[in-house]
Amino acid sequence: MLVVLGGEEFVVMLTSSSVSDAVEAMDKVRQKLETSPFNFHGEPVNITMSFGVTEIKEGDSVDDLFARADQALYQAKENGRNRVCSL
């Protein structure tokens, strides 16, 4: 399932996956994107992506879940971007 939250943010829900499995999956996507050849007006462009990963915890509201994922995403960006962080 993919849910677009904003112009640059989206959600990937990996049901039946542990946090470590989700981190591994998102890191594979990140690496593939980073090494894929992209061009804009004939010039090579480096594309990177940062991911924030979390899991649903008992008692979470939807807002709690998204806030934690957002916090992990900002942690990835603050630590240099193009990485996966989890909470």
PyMOL Python script that loads the backbone (N, CA, C, O; Angstrom):
from pymol import cmd

cmd.read_pdbstr("""\
ATOM      1  N   MET A   1       0.843  -1.174   0.000  1.00  0.00           N
ATOM      2  CA  MET A   1       0.000   0.000   0.000  1.00  0.00           C
ATOM      3  C   MET A   1       0.885   1.233   0.000  1.00  0.00           C
ATOM      4  O   MET A   1       1.880   1.273   0.724  1.00  0.00           O
ATOM      5  N   LEU A   2       0.553   2.227  -0.784  1.00  0.00           N
ATOM      6  CA  LEU A   2       1.293   3.478  -0.864  1.00  0.00           C
ATOM      7  C   LEU A   2       0.309   4.620  -0.663  1.00  0.00           C
ATOM      8  O   LEU A   2      -0.723   4.687  -1.330  1.00  0.00           O
ATOM      9  N   VAL A   3       0.636   5.514   0.260  1.00  0.00           N
ATOM     10  CA  VAL A   3      -0.204   6.680   0.531  1.00  0.00           C
ATOM     11  C   VAL A   3       0.664   7.917   0.384  1.00  0.00           C
ATOM     12  O   VAL A   3       1.696   8.017   1.049  1.00  0.00           O
ATOM     13  N   VAL A   4       0.283   8.853  -0.457  1.00  0.00           N
ATOM     14  CA  VAL A   4       1.033  10.089  -0.641  1.00  0.00           C
ATOM     15  C   VAL A   4       0.570  11.089   0.408  1.00  0.00           C
ATOM     16  O   VAL A   4      -0.624  11.366   0.526  1.00  0.00           O
ATOM     17  N   LEU A   5       1.529  11.637   1.177  1.00  0.00           N
ATOM     18  CA  LEU A   5       1.205  12.608   2.220  1.00  0.00           C
ATOM     19  C   LEU A   5       1.422  14.036   1.767  1.00  0.00           C
ATOM     20  O   LEU A   5       0.711  14.942   2.201  1.00  0.00           O
ATOM     21  N   GLY A   6       2.372  14.240   0.920  1.00  0.00           N
ATOM     22  CA  GLY A   6       2.677  15.586   0.460  1.00  0.00           C
ATOM     23  C   GLY A   6       3.497  15.491  -0.803  1.00  0.00           C
ATOM     24  O   GLY A   6       3.685  14.404  -1.350  1.00  0.00           O
ATOM     25  N   GLY A   7       3.982  16.616  -1.266  1.00  0.00           N
ATOM     26  CA  GLY A   7       4.747  16.636  -2.498  1.00  0.00           C
ATOM     27  C   GLY A   7       5.982  15.775  -2.461  1.00  0.00           C
ATOM     28  O   GLY A   7       6.389  15.238  -3.492  1.00  0.00           O
ATOM     29  N   GLU A   8       6.599  15.625  -1.286  1.00  0.00           N
ATOM     30  CA  GLU A   8       7.838  14.876  -1.176  1.00  0.00           C
ATOM     31  C   GLU A   8       7.763  13.737  -0.164  1.00  0.00           C
ATOM     32  O   GLU A   8       8.764  13.061   0.071  1.00  0.00           O
ATOM     33  N   GLU A   9       6.624  13.517   0.423  1.00  0.00           N
ATOM     34  CA  GLU A   9       6.511  12.471   1.432  1.00  0.00           C
ATOM     35  C   GLU A   9       5.411  11.490   1.066  1.00  0.00           C
ATOM     36  O   GLU A   9       4.346  11.875   0.583  1.00  0.00           O
ATOM     37  N   PHE A  10       5.690  10.221   1.304  1.00  0.00           N
ATOM     38  CA  PHE A  10       4.691   9.196   1.076  1.00  0.00           C
ATOM     39  C   PHE A  10       4.887   8.100   2.106  1.00  0.00           C
ATOM     40  O   PHE A  10       5.900   8.062   2.805  1.00  0.00           O
ATOM     41  N   VAL A  11       3.919   7.220   2.193  1.00  0.00           N
ATOM     42  CA  VAL A  11       3.923   6.146   3.169  1.00  0.00           C
ATOM     43  C   VAL A  11       3.929   4.811   2.445  1.00  0.00           C
ATOM     44  O   VAL A  11       3.176   4.602   1.493  1.00  0.00           O
ATOM     45  N   VAL A  12       4.783   3.914   2.905  1.00  0.00           N
ATOM     46  CA  VAL A  12       4.776   2.532   2.446  1.00  0.00           C
ATOM     47  C   VAL A  12       4.455   1.685   3.668  1.00  0.00           C
ATOM     48  O   VAL A  12       5.177   1.730   4.664  1.00  0.00           O
ATOM     49  N   MET A  13       3.386   0.921   3.598  1.00  0.00           N
ATOM     50  CA  MET A  13       3.018   0.065   4.718  1.00  0.00           C
ATOM     51  C   MET A  13       3.409  -1.365   4.389  1.00  0.00           C
ATOM     52  O   MET A  13       2.932  -1.941   3.411  1.00  0.00           O
ATOM     53  N   LEU A  14       4.274  -1.929   5.205  1.00  0.00           N
ATOM     54  CA  LEU A  14       4.717  -3.306   5.032  1.00  0.00           C
ATOM     55  C   LEU A  14       4.079  -4.129   6.143  1.00  0.00           C
ATOM     56  O   LEU A  14       4.608  -4.219   7.251  1.00  0.00           O
ATOM     57  N   THR A  15       2.962  -4.711   5.836  1.00  0.00           N
ATOM     58  CA  THR A  15       2.272  -5.511   6.839  1.00  0.00           C
ATOM     59  C   THR A  15       3.042  -6.811   7.057  1.00  0.00           C
ATOM     60  O   THR A  15       3.664  -7.336   6.133  1.00  0.00           O
ATOM     61  N   SER A  16       2.996  -7.309   8.248  1.00  0.00           N
ATOM     62  CA  SER A  16       3.665  -8.567   8.619  1.00  0.00           C
ATOM     63  C   SER A  16       5.180  -8.484   8.482  1.00  0.00           C
ATOM     64  O   SER A  16       5.830  -9.499   8.233  1.00  0.00           O
ATOM     65  N   SER A  17       5.751  -7.295   8.639  1.00  0.00           N
ATOM     66  CA  SER A  17       7.206  -7.125   8.589  1.00  0.00           C
ATOM     67  C   SER A  17       7.688  -6.553   9.914  1.00  0.00           C
ATOM     68  O   SER A  17       7.027  -5.704  10.513  1.00  0.00           O
ATOM     69  N   SER A  18       8.833  -7.020  10.361  1.00  0.00           N
ATOM     70  CA  SER A  18       9.449  -6.442  11.556  1.00  0.00           C
ATOM     71  C   SER A  18      10.109  -5.120  11.170  1.00  0.00           C
ATOM     72  O   SER A  18      10.276  -4.824   9.987  1.00  0.00           O
ATOM     73  N   VAL A  19      10.478  -4.336  12.168  1.00  0.00           N
ATOM     74  CA  VAL A  19      11.173  -3.078  11.890  1.00  0.00           C
ATOM     75  C   VAL A  19      12.479  -3.364  11.147  1.00  0.00           C
ATOM     76  O   VAL A  19      12.807  -2.671  10.184  1.00  0.00           O
ATOM     77  N   SER A  20      13.221  -4.371  11.584  1.00  0.00           N
ATOM     78  CA  SER A  20      14.500  -4.665  10.915  1.00  0.00           C
ATOM     79  C   SER A  20      14.285  -5.097   9.462  1.00  0.00           C
ATOM     80  O   SER A  20      15.075  -4.741   8.588  1.00  0.00           O
ATOM     81  N   ASP A  21      13.220  -5.862   9.201  1.00  0.00           N
ATOM     82  CA  ASP A  21      12.911  -6.241   7.814  1.00  0.00           C
ATOM     83  C   ASP A  21      12.520  -5.021   6.991  1.00  0.00           C
ATOM     84  O   ASP A  21      12.913  -4.904   5.830  1.00  0.00           O
ATOM     85  N   ALA A  22      11.753  -4.114   7.580  1.00  0.00           N
ATOM     86  CA  ALA A  22      11.339  -2.899   6.876  1.00  0.00           C
ATOM     87  C   ALA A  22      12.535  -1.994   6.601  1.00  0.00           C
ATOM     88  O   ALA A  22      12.641  -1.420   5.517  1.00  0.00           O
ATOM     89  N   VAL A  23      13.429  -1.863   7.567  1.00  0.00           N
ATOM     90  CA  VAL A  23      14.638  -1.062   7.364  1.00  0.00           C
ATOM     91  C   VAL A  23      15.462  -1.658   6.222  1.00  0.00           C
ATOM     92  O   VAL A  23      15.954  -0.927   5.362  1.00  0.00           O
ATOM     93  N   GLU A  24      15.611  -2.965   6.215  1.00  0.00           N
ATOM     94  CA  GLU A  24      16.368  -3.629   5.154  1.00  0.00           C
ATOM     95  C   GLU A  24      15.708  -3.410   3.784  1.00  0.00           C
ATOM     96  O   GLU A  24      16.395  -3.135   2.800  1.00  0.00           O
ATOM     97  N   ALA A  25      14.398  -3.528   3.724  1.00  0.00           N
ATOM     98  CA  ALA A  25      13.675  -3.340   2.459  1.00  0.00           C
ATOM     99  C   ALA A  25      13.820  -1.905   1.955  1.00  0.00           C
ATOM    100  O   ALA A  25      14.064  -1.685   0.768  1.00  0.00           O
ATOM    101  N   MET A  26      13.669  -0.927   2.854  1.00  0.00           N
ATOM    102  CA  MET A  26      13.770   0.473   2.446  1.00  0.00           C
ATOM    103  C   MET A  26      15.201   0.835   2.068  1.00  0.00           C
ATOM    104  O   MET A  26      15.423   1.684   1.204  1.00  0.00           O
ATOM    105  N   ASP A  27      16.171   0.191   2.714  1.00  0.00           N
ATOM    106  CA  ASP A  27      17.556   0.457   2.347  1.00  0.00           C
ATOM    107  C   ASP A  27      17.856  -0.080   0.951  1.00  0.00           C
ATOM    108  O   ASP A  27      18.627   0.528   0.210  1.00  0.00           O
ATOM    109  N   LYS A  28      17.262  -1.199   0.590  1.00  0.00           N
ATOM    110  CA  LYS A  28      17.430  -1.720  -0.778  1.00  0.00           C
ATOM    111  C   LYS A  28      16.833  -0.752  -1.793  1.00  0.00           C
ATOM    112  O   LYS A  28      17.431  -0.504  -2.839  1.00  0.00           O
ATOM    113  N   VAL A  29      15.656  -0.203  -1.490  1.00  0.00           N
ATOM    114  CA  VAL A  29      15.037   0.790  -2.383  1.00  0.00           C
ATOM    115  C   VAL A  29      15.940   2.015  -2.488  1.00  0.00           C
ATOM    116  O   VAL A  29      16.175   2.525  -3.583  1.00  0.00           O
ATOM    117  N   ARG A  30      16.447   2.487  -1.346  1.00  0.00           N
ATOM    118  CA  ARG A  30      17.319   3.662  -1.314  1.00  0.00           C
ATOM    119  C   ARG A  30      18.563   3.432  -2.168  1.00  0.00           C
ATOM    120  O   ARG A  30      18.938   4.296  -2.961  1.00  0.00           O
ATOM    121  N   GLN A  31      19.203   2.281  -2.013  1.00  0.00           N
ATOM    122  CA  GLN A  31      20.412   1.977  -2.782  1.00  0.00           C
ATOM    123  C   GLN A  31      20.125   1.878  -4.276  1.00  0.00           C
ATOM    124  O   GLN A  31      20.902   2.367  -5.095  1.00  0.00           O
ATOM    125  N   LYS A  32      19.021   1.252  -4.626  1.00  0.00           N
ATOM    126  CA  LYS A  32      18.657   1.103  -6.039  1.00  0.00           C
ATOM    127  C   LYS A  32      18.409   2.470  -6.671  1.00  0.00           C
ATOM    128  O   LYS A  32      18.854   2.731  -7.788  1.00  0.00           O
ATOM    129  N   LEU A  33      17.705   3.333  -5.962  1.00  0.00           N
ATOM    130  CA  LEU A  33      17.426   4.670  -6.463  1.00  0.00           C
ATOM    131  C   LEU A  33      18.720   5.460  -6.638  1.00  0.00           C
ATOM    132  O   LEU A  33      18.912   6.141  -7.646  1.00  0.00           O
ATOM    133  N   GLU A  34      19.591   5.362  -5.660  1.00  0.00           N
ATOM    134  CA  GLU A  34      20.851   6.106  -5.688  1.00  0.00           C
ATOM    135  C   GLU A  34      21.728   5.713  -6.874  1.00  0.00           C
ATOM    136  O   GLU A  34      22.452   6.550  -7.414  1.00  0.00           O
ATOM    137  N   THR A  35      21.668   4.451  -7.280  1.00  0.00           N
ATOM    138  CA  THR A  35      22.536   3.969  -8.368  1.00  0.00           C
ATOM    139  C   THR A  35      21.838   3.940  -9.726  1.00  0.00           C
ATOM    140  O   THR A  35      22.437   3.540 -10.724  1.00  0.00           O
ATOM    141  N   SER A  36      20.582   4.359  -9.767  1.00  0.00           N
ATOM    142  CA  SER A  36      19.855   4.381 -11.039  1.00  0.00           C
ATOM    143  C   SER A  36      20.229   5.621 -11.840  1.00  0.00           C
ATOM    144  O   SER A  36      20.345   6.710 -11.278  1.00  0.00           O
ATOM    145  N   PRO A  37      20.419   5.465 -13.141  1.00  0.00           N
ATOM    146  CA  PRO A  37      20.795   6.622 -13.958  1.00  0.00           C
ATOM    147  C   PRO A  37      19.587   7.521 -14.243  1.00  0.00           C
ATOM    148  O   PRO A  37      18.624   7.092 -14.877  1.00  0.00           O
ATOM    149  N   PHE A  38      19.645   8.746 -13.777  1.00  0.00           N
ATOM    150  CA  PHE A  38      18.626   9.742 -14.065  1.00  0.00           C
ATOM    151  C   PHE A  38      19.275  10.898 -14.809  1.00  0.00           C
ATOM    152  O   PHE A  38      20.422  11.262 -14.546  1.00  0.00           O
ATOM    153  N   ASN A  39      18.524  11.466 -15.740  1.00  0.00           N
ATOM    154  CA  ASN A  39      19.007  12.626 -16.488  1.00  0.00           C
ATOM    155  C   ASN A  39      17.917  13.679 -16.540  1.00  0.00           C
ATOM    156  O   ASN A  39      16.729  13.365 -16.604  1.00  0.00           O
ATOM    157  N   PHE A  40      18.340  14.927 -16.511  1.00  0.00           N
ATOM    158  CA  PHE A  40      17.429  16.052 -16.674  1.00  0.00           C
ATOM    159  C   PHE A  40      18.055  16.980 -17.699  1.00  0.00           C
ATOM    160  O   PHE A  40      19.147  17.506 -17.486  1.00  0.00           O
ATOM    161  N   HIS A  41      17.363  17.178 -18.808  1.00  0.00           N
ATOM    162  CA  HIS A  41      17.889  17.976 -19.920  1.00  0.00           C
ATOM    163  C   HIS A  41      19.254  17.463 -20.363  1.00  0.00           C
ATOM    164  O   HIS A  41      20.151  18.245 -20.678  1.00  0.00           O
ATOM    165  N   GLY A  42      19.401  16.134 -20.383  1.00  0.00           N
ATOM    166  CA  GLY A  42      20.632  15.531 -20.868  1.00  0.00           C
ATOM    167  C   GLY A  42      21.781  15.518 -19.876  1.00  0.00           C
ATOM    168  O   GLY A  42      22.873  15.054 -20.204  1.00  0.00           O
ATOM    169  N   GLU A  43      21.557  16.018 -18.677  1.00  0.00           N
ATOM    170  CA  GLU A  43      22.606  16.045 -17.659  1.00  0.00           C
ATOM    171  C   GLU A  43      22.303  15.030 -16.566  1.00  0.00           C
ATOM    172  O   GLU A  43      21.153  14.905 -16.145  1.00  0.00           O
ATOM    173  N   PRO A  44      23.327  14.294 -16.094  1.00  0.00           N
ATOM    174  CA  PRO A  44      23.088  13.337 -15.016  1.00  0.00           C
ATOM    175  C   PRO A  44      22.684  14.047 -13.721  1.00  0.00           C
ATOM    176  O   PRO A  44      23.213  15.104 -13.376  1.00  0.00           O
ATOM    177  N   VAL A  45      21.738  13.437 -13.023  1.00  0.00           N
ATOM    178  CA  VAL A  45      21.223  13.988 -11.762  1.00  0.00           C
ATOM    179  C   VAL A  45      21.297  12.887 -10.713  1.00  0.00           C
ATOM    180  O   VAL A  45      20.842  11.767 -10.944  1.00  0.00           O
ATOM    181  N   ASN A  46      21.873  13.212  -9.559  1.00  0.00           N
ATOM    182  CA  ASN A  46      21.901  12.256  -8.447  1.00  0.00           C
ATOM    183  C   ASN A  46      20.592  12.358  -7.679  1.00  0.00           C
ATOM    184  O   ASN A  46      20.192  13.443  -7.257  1.00  0.00           O
ATOM    185  N   ILE A  47      19.932  11.228  -7.503  1.00  0.00           N
ATOM    186  CA  ILE A  47      18.671  11.162  -6.764  1.00  0.00           C
ATOM    187  C   ILE A  47      18.909  10.323  -5.516  1.00  0.00           C
ATOM    188  O   ILE A  47      19.434   9.212  -5.593  1.00  0.00           O
ATOM    189  N   THR A  48      18.519  10.862  -4.372  1.00  0.00           N
ATOM    190  CA  THR A  48      18.625  10.112  -3.124  1.00  0.00           C
ATOM    191  C   THR A  48      17.286  10.188  -2.388  1.00  0.00           C
ATOM    192  O   THR A  48      16.416  10.992  -2.722  1.00  0.00           O
ATOM    193  N   MET A  49      17.149   9.334  -1.385  1.00  0.00           N
ATOM    194  CA  MET A  49      15.901   9.300  -0.626  1.00  0.00           C
ATOM    195  C   MET A  49      16.224   8.931   0.818  1.00  0.00           C
ATOM    196  O   MET A  49      17.080   8.086   1.079  1.00  0.00           O
ATOM    197  N   SER A  50      15.538   9.566   1.735  1.00  0.00           N
ATOM    198  CA  SER A  50      15.656   9.246   3.155  1.00  0.00           C
ATOM    199  C   SER A  50      14.357   8.603   3.615  1.00  0.00           C
ATOM    200  O   SER A  50      13.278   8.935   3.123  1.00  0.00           O
ATOM    201  N   PHE A  51      14.472   7.676   4.568  1.00  0.00           N
ATOM    202  CA  PHE A  51      13.312   6.948   5.073  1.00  0.00           C
ATOM    203  C   PHE A  51      13.258   7.007   6.591  1.00  0.00           C
ATOM    204  O   PHE A  51      14.284   6.921   7.265  1.00  0.00           O
ATOM    205  N   GLY A  52      12.049   7.154   7.119  1.00  0.00           N
ATOM    206  CA  GLY A  52      11.791   7.012   8.543  1.00  0.00           C
ATOM    207  C   GLY A  52      10.894   5.809   8.735  1.00  0.00           C
ATOM    208  O   GLY A  52       9.809   5.738   8.159  1.00  0.00           O
ATOM    209  N   VAL A  53      11.343   4.861   9.545  1.00  0.00           N
ATOM    210  CA  VAL A  53      10.624   3.600   9.719  1.00  0.00           C
ATOM    211  C   VAL A  53      10.198   3.452  11.179  1.00  0.00           C
ATOM    212  O   VAL A  53      10.970   3.739  12.095  1.00  0.00           O
ATOM    213  N   THR A  54       8.977   3.005  11.380  1.00  0.00           N
ATOM    214  CA  THR A  54       8.494   2.683  12.709  1.00  0.00           C
ATOM    215  C   THR A  54       7.466   1.571  12.598  1.00  0.00           C
ATOM    216  O   THR A  54       7.095   1.164  11.497  1.00  0.00           O
ATOM    217  N   GLU A  55       7.017   1.088  13.726  1.00  0.00           N
ATOM    218  CA  GLU A  55       5.980   0.061  13.719  1.00  0.00           C
ATOM    219  C   GLU A  55       4.832   0.491  14.607  1.00  0.00           C
ATOM    220  O   GLU A  55       4.990   1.328  15.496  1.00  0.00           O
ATOM    221  N   ILE A  56       3.697  -0.083  14.356  1.00  0.00           N
ATOM    222  CA  ILE A  56       2.517   0.200  15.175  1.00  0.00           C
ATOM    223  C   ILE A  56       2.720  -0.438  16.542  1.00  0.00           C
ATOM    224  O   ILE A  56       3.054  -1.617  16.658  1.00  0.00           O
ATOM    225  N   LYS A  57       2.510   0.375  17.571  1.00  0.00           N
ATOM    226  CA  LYS A  57       2.612  -0.111  18.943  1.00  0.00           C
ATOM    227  C   LYS A  57       1.223  -0.093  19.574  1.00  0.00           C
ATOM    228  O   LYS A  57       0.379   0.734  19.228  1.00  0.00           O
ATOM    229  N   GLU A  58       1.005  -1.007  20.495  1.00  0.00           N
ATOM    230  CA  GLU A  58      -0.298  -1.083  21.142  1.00  0.00           C
ATOM    231  C   GLU A  58      -0.653   0.270  21.748  1.00  0.00           C
ATOM    232  O   GLU A  58       0.161   0.892  22.431  1.00  0.00           O
ATOM    233  N   GLY A  59      -1.863   0.708  21.490  1.00  0.00           N
ATOM    234  CA  GLY A  59      -2.346   1.981  22.007  1.00  0.00           C
ATOM    235  C   GLY A  59      -2.055   3.167  21.110  1.00  0.00           C
ATOM    236  O   GLY A  59      -2.479   4.284  21.406  1.00  0.00           O
ATOM    237  N   ASP A  60      -1.330   2.940  20.004  1.00  0.00           N
ATOM    238  CA  ASP A  60      -1.031   4.025  19.063  1.00  0.00           C
ATOM    239  C   ASP A  60      -2.290   4.540  18.404  1.00  0.00           C
ATOM    240  O   ASP A  60      -3.178   3.771  18.037  1.00  0.00           O
ATOM    241  N   SER A  61      -2.354   5.843  18.260  1.00  0.00           N
ATOM    242  CA  SER A  61      -3.331   6.424  17.350  1.00  0.00           C
ATOM    243  C   SER A  61      -2.632   6.570  16.005  1.00  0.00           C
ATOM    244  O   SER A  61      -1.417   6.401  15.907  1.00  0.00           O
ATOM    245  N   VAL A  62      -3.392   6.879  14.988  1.00  0.00           N
ATOM    246  CA  VAL A  62      -2.787   7.121  13.669  1.00  0.00           C
ATOM    247  C   VAL A  62      -1.813   8.287  13.771  1.00  0.00           C
ATOM    248  O   VAL A  62      -0.735   8.262  13.178  1.00  0.00           O
ATOM    249  N   ASP A  63      -2.199   9.305  14.525  1.00  0.00           N
ATOM    250  CA  ASP A  63      -1.313  10.462  14.694  1.00  0.00           C
ATOM    251  C   ASP A  63      -0.009  10.077  15.382  1.00  0.00           C
ATOM    252  O   ASP A  63       1.055  10.569  15.004  1.00  0.00           O
ATOM    253  N   ASP A  64      -0.075   9.199  16.392  1.00  0.00           N
ATOM    254  CA  ASP A  64       1.141   8.737  17.077  1.00  0.00           C
ATOM    255  C   ASP A  64       2.076   8.037  16.099  1.00  0.00           C
ATOM    256  O   ASP A  64       3.280   8.292  16.082  1.00  0.00           O
ATOM    257  N   LEU A  65       1.517   7.167  15.299  1.00  0.00           N
ATOM    258  CA  LEU A  65       2.299   6.390  14.343  1.00  0.00           C
ATOM    259  C   LEU A  65       2.997   7.304  13.337  1.00  0.00           C
ATOM    260  O   LEU A  65       4.197   7.170  13.100  1.00  0.00           O
ATOM    261  N   PHE A  66       2.246   8.226  12.752  1.00  0.00           N
ATOM    262  CA  PHE A  66       2.830   9.120  11.752  1.00  0.00           C
ATOM    263  C   PHE A  66       3.816  10.091  12.370  1.00  0.00           C
ATOM    264  O   PHE A  66       4.803  10.451  11.728  1.00  0.00           O
ATOM    265  N   ALA A  67       3.578  10.526  13.600  1.00  0.00           N
ATOM    266  CA  ALA A  67       4.518  11.424  14.273  1.00  0.00           C
ATOM    267  C   ALA A  67       5.858  10.721  14.498  1.00  0.00           C
ATOM    268  O   ALA A  67       6.914  11.323  14.302  1.00  0.00           O
ATOM    269  N   ARG A  68       5.818   9.458  14.906  1.00  0.00           N
ATOM    270  CA  ARG A  68       7.042   8.704  15.142  1.00  0.00           C
ATOM    271  C   ARG A  68       7.784   8.449  13.825  1.00  0.00           C
ATOM    272  O   ARG A  68       9.008   8.569  13.773  1.00  0.00           O
ATOM    273  N   ALA A  69       7.062   8.103  12.777  1.00  0.00           N
ATOM    274  CA  ALA A  69       7.684   7.897  11.466  1.00  0.00           C
ATOM    275  C   ALA A  69       8.306   9.193  10.963  1.00  0.00           C
ATOM    276  O   ALA A  69       9.396   9.183  10.392  1.00  0.00           O
ATOM    277  N   ASP A  70       7.617  10.302  11.173  1.00  0.00           N
ATOM    278  CA  ASP A  70       8.121  11.608  10.762  1.00  0.00           C
ATOM    279  C   ASP A  70       9.383  11.967  11.553  1.00  0.00           C
ATOM    280  O   ASP A  70      10.333  12.520  10.997  1.00  0.00           O
ATOM    281  N   GLN A  71       9.387  11.655  12.833  1.00  0.00           N
ATOM    282  CA  GLN A  71      10.558  11.907  13.666  1.00  0.00           C
ATOM    283  C   GLN A  71      11.763  11.095  13.157  1.00  0.00           C
ATOM    284  O   GLN A  71      12.881  11.607  13.101  1.00  0.00           O
ATOM    285  N   ALA A  72      11.529   9.850  12.795  1.00  0.00           N
ATOM    286  CA  ALA A  72      12.604   9.010  12.252  1.00  0.00           C
ATOM    287  C   ALA A  72      13.099   9.568  10.913  1.00  0.00           C
ATOM    288  O   ALA A  72      14.298   9.551  10.637  1.00  0.00           O
ATOM    289  N   LEU A  73      12.178  10.058  10.090  1.00  0.00           N
ATOM    290  CA  LEU A  73      12.563  10.651   8.808  1.00  0.00           C
ATOM    291  C   LEU A  73      13.442  11.873   9.022  1.00  0.00           C
ATOM    292  O   LEU A  73      14.471  12.017   8.362  1.00  0.00           O
ATOM    293  N   TYR A  74      13.053  12.750   9.932  1.00  0.00           N
ATOM    294  CA  TYR A  74      13.864  13.943  10.193  1.00  0.00           C
ATOM    295  C   TYR A  74      15.210  13.574  10.787  1.00  0.00           C
ATOM    296  O   TYR A  74      16.200  14.263  10.542  1.00  0.00           O
ATOM    297  N   GLN A  75      15.266  12.503  11.560  1.00  0.00           N
ATOM    298  CA  GLN A  75      16.543  12.013  12.077  1.00  0.00           C
ATOM    299  C   GLN A  75      17.446  11.588  10.914  1.00  0.00           C
ATOM    300  O   GLN A  75      18.643  11.875  10.917  1.00  0.00           O
ATOM    301  N   ALA A  76      16.875  10.911   9.930  1.00  0.00           N
ATOM    302  CA  ALA A  76      17.645  10.505   8.750  1.00  0.00           C
ATOM    303  C   ALA A  76      18.165  11.730   8.001  1.00  0.00           C
ATOM    304  O   ALA A  76      19.314  11.745   7.559  1.00  0.00           O
ATOM    305  N   LYS A  77      17.348  12.730   7.859  1.00  0.00           N
ATOM    306  CA  LYS A  77      17.767  13.951   7.159  1.00  0.00           C
ATOM    307  C   LYS A  77      18.842  14.695   7.943  1.00  0.00           C
ATOM    308  O   LYS A  77      19.800  15.199   7.357  1.00  0.00           O
ATOM    309  N   GLU A  78      18.690  14.766   9.254  1.00  0.00           N
ATOM    310  CA  GLU A  78      19.671  15.478  10.087  1.00  0.00           C
ATOM    311  C   GLU A  78      21.008  14.753  10.138  1.00  0.00           C
ATOM    312  O   GLU A  78      22.045  15.376  10.369  1.00  0.00           O
ATOM    313  N   ASN A  79      20.992  13.443   9.924  1.00  0.00           N
ATOM    314  CA  ASN A  79      22.225  12.658   9.961  1.00  0.00           C
ATOM    315  C   ASN A  79      22.897  12.549   8.600  1.00  0.00           C
ATOM    316  O   ASN A  79      23.773  11.706   8.409  1.00  0.00           O
ATOM    317  N   GLY A  80      22.502  13.386   7.660  1.00  0.00           N
ATOM    318  CA  GLY A  80      23.194  13.436   6.381  1.00  0.00           C
ATOM    319  C   GLY A  80      22.376  13.039   5.174  1.00  0.00           C
ATOM    320  O   GLY A  80      22.902  13.023   4.062  1.00  0.00           O
ATOM    321  N   ARG A  81      21.116  12.719   5.352  1.00  0.00           N
ATOM    322  CA  ARG A  81      20.243  12.333   4.250  1.00  0.00           C
ATOM    323  C   ARG A  81      20.681  11.039   3.586  1.00  0.00           C
ATOM    324  O   ARG A  81      21.737  10.491   3.902  1.00  0.00           O
ATOM    325  N   ASN A  82      19.863  10.560   2.666  1.00  0.00           N
ATOM    326  CA  ASN A  82      20.133   9.332   1.924  1.00  0.00           C
ATOM    327  C   ASN A  82      20.425   8.163   2.861  1.00  0.00           C
ATOM    328  O   ASN A  82      21.425   7.461   2.715  1.00  0.00           O
ATOM    329  N   ARG A  83      19.532   7.975   3.819  1.00  0.00           N
ATOM    330  CA  ARG A  83      19.682   6.885   4.784  1.00  0.00           C
ATOM    331  C   ARG A  83      18.337   6.481   5.335  1.00  0.00           C
ATOM    332  O   ARG A  83      17.324   7.131   5.075  1.00  0.00           O
ATOM    333  N   VAL A  84      18.329   5.407   6.097  1.00  0.00           N
ATOM    334  CA  VAL A  84      17.110   4.890   6.720  1.00  0.00           C
ATOM    335  C   VAL A  84      17.312   4.942   8.227  1.00  0.00           C
ATOM    336  O   VAL A  84      18.307   4.425   8.736  1.00  0.00           O
ATOM    337  N   CYS A  85      16.386   5.556   8.944  1.00  0.00           N
ATOM    338  CA  CYS A  85      16.414   5.580  10.406  1.00  0.00           C
ATOM    339  C   CYS A  85      15.101   5.018  10.922  1.00  0.00           C
ATOM    340  O   CYS A  85      14.061   5.142  10.276  1.00  0.00           O
ATOM    341  N   SER A  86      15.161   4.404  12.083  1.00  0.00           N
ATOM    342  CA  SER A  86      13.941   3.822  12.651  1.00  0.00           C
ATOM    343  C   SER A  86      13.811   4.216  14.115  1.00  0.00           C
ATOM    344  O   SER A  86      14.794   4.472  14.810  1.00  0.00           O
ATOM    345  N   LEU A  87      12.561   4.253  14.551  1.00  0.00           N
ATOM    346  CA  LEU A  87      12.219   4.496  15.962  1.00  0.00           C
ATOM    347  C   LEU A  87      11.213   3.461  16.391  1.00  0.00           C
ATOM    348  O   LEU A  87      10.776   3.465  17.542  1.00  0.00           O
TER     349      LEU A  87
END
""", "prot")
cmd.dss("prot")
cmd.show_as("cartoon", "prot")
cmd.util.cbc("prot")
cmd.orient("prot")
